[in-house]
Amino acid sequence: MTSAVKDEHAPELRGFREVQRLAYDCAEAVAARLTPGVTEREAARMQRDWLRERGVRDWFHLPFAWFGDRTAFAGFKVPVQFFPTDRRLEPGMAFILDMAPVHKGFTADIGYSGCLGLSPLHDRLLADLEVHRELILREVRERRSLREIYEDVERLMIKQGYANRHRAYPFGVIAHKVDRVAERRRSPHVFGFGTQSLKGLLSDALHGHRDGWSPLWSPYRFSDHPPQPGLWAVEPHLGFRGTGAKFEEILVVTDSNDPEQSAFWLDDDLPHVRRWAEEKVAA
Amino acid sequence: MNLPGARERRVRTGGIELCVVELGDKEQPTVVLVHGYPDSKEVWTDVARQLADQWHVVLYDVRGHGRSTAPAPLRGGFTLEKLTDDFLAVADAVSPDRAVHLVGHDWGSVQSWEFVTVKRTEGRIASFTSMSGPSLDHFGHWIKQRMTRPTPRRIGQLLGQGAKSWYIYMLHTPVLPELAWRGPLGKQWPRILQRMEKVPAGDYPTPSLPEDAAHGAWLYRDNVRARLSRPRTDAFAHVPVQLITPTGDIFLSERLYDQLELWAPQLVRRSLPGKHWVPRTRPDQLASWIGEFVAANEAAQEDGRPVQDTAPTGAYADRFGGRLVLVTGAAGGIGRATAFAFAEAGARVVAVDRDAEGAARTAEMARLIGSPAAWGEAVDVSDEQAMEKLAEKVATEYGIVDVLVNNAGIGLSGSFLETTSEDWKNVLDVNLWGVIHGCRIFGRQMAERGQGGHIVNTASAAAYQPSRALPAYSTSKAAVLMLSECLRAEFADRSIGVSAICPGIVNTNITATTHFAGADAAEEKRLQKRTSRLYGLRNYPPEKVADAILKAVVRNQAVVPVTPEARGARLLSRFSPGALRGIARLKPPL
């Protein structure tokens, strides 16, 4: 990966792009099937079944679904609150689907925000995420330290009037590394996380600790280093008084000297990116 | 009656003649205002005048009151059934083929409850706004419930309302009330109203008061005992109801309306700081709520969406819906969170800040979460002329501010010897003069309107906690605290509340822009970063301060320390100031 460039045909990137597309297809398919009364558990199961039918056997983490004020992680204190509950979807409610399937040895981790019906507030949040996607890419290309970029993202959120909700994630991460995962016959998971992927993350953490970097992108000192080459699943998450929205997708970081090649989003044909483009055309 | 363009007519019904007055455009939906006891239709003068701009407004003197004739004999002439006949006769005369919107105050509301719960008026009433007058049937059930299943709380409620209802027992005595009203009480009544209720003088009460009050005693005698002992079980409202509860009503407890949803399934609640005679003392607010409710119901009839579904749901929505709130320093931190909290409660918000873009953003987001209207204004609060201009613009374009939050402030740290006079000037200009300008200019408008209001000043825990690190900042905030307390004393007469909020250490942007006296640019940057990080670690959210501000307005609290450390310091400042002085000598770990 370290010498990879933005090449549509690089087999490795193609594999990641395919699984990311697959996950987003799943999110769109499930979102289209959500109706009033569906619970978070049911939505999570719908994602799991959809992906299983298409050959997914292992997970970085099992699918999540958050409805209503849980999209803004209102009152989240302990990690078990992330798991799907019996909260039912109601008209006008925001929802987030989040899944991280492993397919043919490639991992993706995606987040999809939607709303059942029309909500001008939710539209605003989604629209405001666009500048975050641009900001993150620009500053990664400038090789700013991950902690600094994190702080800039947070500052922008506060300027927009939002609360930073990825602070509520474990270690307050905005992103984490993803990698290839060895395919095994059995793929057990603990607390919703695939053991194979956790093993990868753990070994990254060990190596990184020796070399002074971390596979977690957080506001803490261990993220005070320039972006490490590799694939990062980035998830800026906005919260505003009981409504939340985020996207999550893979950012490719390489050691190339060309700024264009040094960092790029793995795929620019994703639902939220298409949405922004459509809005611009409409405007 | 002091109403330009009023058209008077007489409506005959059941052997009496009612004096009916119409205002406004006849083509518009009709709003019928029913007065209470011991009033005549003149109690509505100010409200009617404002409503007439948009609606067809109808007022009438209830039988035996004002210029309407009294039934003979009086006994049995004031039953709710007969009052319903009167209302239907008026409605048929003024709006024969369209349902009317009904508004009642005091006994006007009591009888209107009868109108909206009986079968024969179905289709004739489009909505009902009730203030200070419960349905006698609901009241009867309320008492029964508390008598049959008493708990200490319920007995308390019963005794409380029982004490407030003293005048009802008095009015049941024969002859005496009439003698009192025709004698000394009738003469003193206007003065009593002015003193107790702060009702402004004007065309009310009318000279017919002693007669009205004497006749009106029969309203009680003909109905109260009968209905309270055998309340109807089918008294369900068949129209949307807006309930406006004055919080300082000495005749009616707010608890009376506890389970009103059961009787009025389409209910919107409002509460208003004021005493019993709100049509005289709070006409602007009533006119705007009535107008809004009528408009919402007219619109609902067209697109079929129930009115209460569109009402805001935030905390204290009953209190702040439709009110005008101005917040300074609204581009971030506590100011922005406060603007959002008011917006969620349905208030109209003016977001003021030096940062035009931030203020506009606050206004835009406020509209998205329930504010019916919000505006961003770029003004520096320390600039007196700019504030004058803002006040003029707000008054002419949006109305008189109901709640003013003087929140804008800047930070300044550093020892006294290193603080220059320029530093002093800057911090006092914004933190103290900003508040003075706000209170002076907007406070005057509030006082001149004479319909109450509230001012919130953001002070700080530093106002009572001395510190060697914040001499200038603490001084400015202590001044704000004292100013608020003095103003509170002065404005109490005018029903304008004043609260000082002392937040404590809250995670806002103030630390990132605090000036550190005596530090060079690099050192200042480092200190800003470091304090921001410390405040971030403390991580007390500005939203909680905003909640405290709304609560302070609702409860009219004088001084509100918010974070635990602010509350602790406040306690120490009162009981052990020496300890605080000791803490003040410690060097902050920066």
Interface residues (C-beta under 8 A of the other chain):
Chain A: P120 L121 R124 I158 K159 Q160 G161 A163 F240 R241
Chain B: G332 R336 F340 E344 G358 R361 T362 E364 M365 L368 I369 N509 P541 E543
